[in-house]
Amino acid sequence: MRRWLERLLILVMLIAVVGGTLWLQSDRSDEPHLVTDPTPRNDPDYYIEDFTAQGFDEAGGLSWILEAERLVHYPADRISLLDRPHLVEFRKGAAPTHYRSEAGRVTPNNCEVMLTGNVRIVRGSGSEDGGGIATTDRMRVRLKENQLQCSKPS
């Protein structure tokens, strides 16, 4: 009888171990648990095809033109991404300067345009200066503060 009780006790312990293992494994199912993401989502809130924007100086004269095949705005960090941007900058007494690239980014305060990927700068020749062409992989164009009421970069 004692042997029978020992075997029964071993069987009960074995069933308890198997049951505990199955219970612990049931919590690790293949389906992902829904967890609230604490970070804000950065999905675009709008996009514009064939985008064009113009900037003017204090006297009302045209200061710059920014064009892009597509602009995508992200509200969480307030930046806008540009596809194939073309920026034309106008200066008094000088020929316009054209900036082209594969991609670009406009800062939240709309004061800087970061151009990336095969950046090409073409400066026309004017009465006071000669023209020129330059290329680079990345370029930051800071638009004049008095034209856009930009805040100082931090």
N, C-alpha and C positions, 0 to 999 in steps of 0.2 A: 504494500500500500504506500509505503514511503516513496518508493521509486516512481509510482504513478503520480504522486503529488509533485515530485521534482520535475518530471516531464511536463506536467500541466503548467507549472510555474515557468519553465523555460519557454513553452509554447505561448503563454500569455505575454511574456516579455518580448518575444520575437514579434508577435502581432502588434504590440505597442510600438516597437521600433519601426516596423514597416508603416504603421498608421501615421506615426509622427513624421516620417520621411515624406509620405504622400501629402500630408497636410502642409508641410513646408514648401514642397514643390508646387502646390496649387497656387501659391502666391506669385510664382514666377512664370506666369502664362506667356504665350507668344504675343499676345495682344499688348501693345504699349498702353501704359497708364496715361490718362489725361492729366497733365500738369499745367497749371497756369503759368505762362511765361512772364516773368517779372519785367522783362525789357520791353519797351514799346516796339511795335512792329513798324517796319520801315517800308511798307508797300507804297508804290507811287500813288499820289492822289489825282494827278492829271498828267497828260502828255499833249504836246502840240506838234503836229506835222508841219513842215515848211515854216518854221518859226522865224520871225523877224522882230527885232526890237531896235529902237533908236534912242539915243541920248542927246540932250541939248545942253549948251552952256548957259550961263546966266543971262546973256544977251538974246537967247532964243535961237542961236545958230546951231546947226547940226554938228555934233561933236563926234559921234560914233554910230555905227550900224552893226548889229550882231545878227547874223543869220545862221540857221542850222537846219539840217534835214529833219531833225527831231529833237525836241526838248522833253525830258522826263523829270518831273519835280517830286522830291521825297520830303514829306512834311516833318518827319521825326527829327532830321538834322537840317532841314530847310535848304538843301542844296539842289541844284538842277544839273543834270547831265546832258551833254550835247553830243549829237552824232554829226560828224563832218562840219564843224563850225567854220564860219568865215566872219572875221571881225575887220571892219574898216574904220580906221581912226583918222579924223580930220584935224589938222592944225592950221592956224592962220598963217598964211604966207608960205606954206609948204604943201607939197603934193601928198595925197592920202597914203597911208601905210596899210597894207593888206596882210592879215594873218590868217593862215589856213592850217587845219590839222585834221587828223582822223577822229579825235574825240576831244571833249572839253568838259569843264566843270565850272559853274558859276557859284561863287560863295554866297552864304546866306544874306549878306548885306548888299549884294549885287555890285560890289566894287572891284572885284577881281575876277578875271577869267583865266583858268589854268588850262592851257592847251597841251595835249599829249599825242604822241604818235605822228611822226613825219611832219613836224611843224615847219611851215615855210613862211618866211616874212619877206614881203616885196615892198620896198619903199620907192615911190616914184620920185623922179628928179624934179626939183622946183627951182625957182629963181635964186634961192639962197643956199641950196645944198644939192649934192648929187644923189642919185638913186642907188639902190643896192638890193641884193638878194642874200638871204641867210637861211640856213636850215639847222634844225636841232630836233631832239627827241621830246623835249619838254620846255615849256615857256609859260611864265606867269605875266599877264598883262594887267597892270594896275591902272584903272581908269581914273581920271583926275578927280580929286576930292571936291572941287568947287562945282563940278558938273553933276555929281550924283549925291552930294551931301553925305559922303562916306564917313564912317567912323574910323578912327585910327586902328590899324591891325594890332591884335594883342599878342 
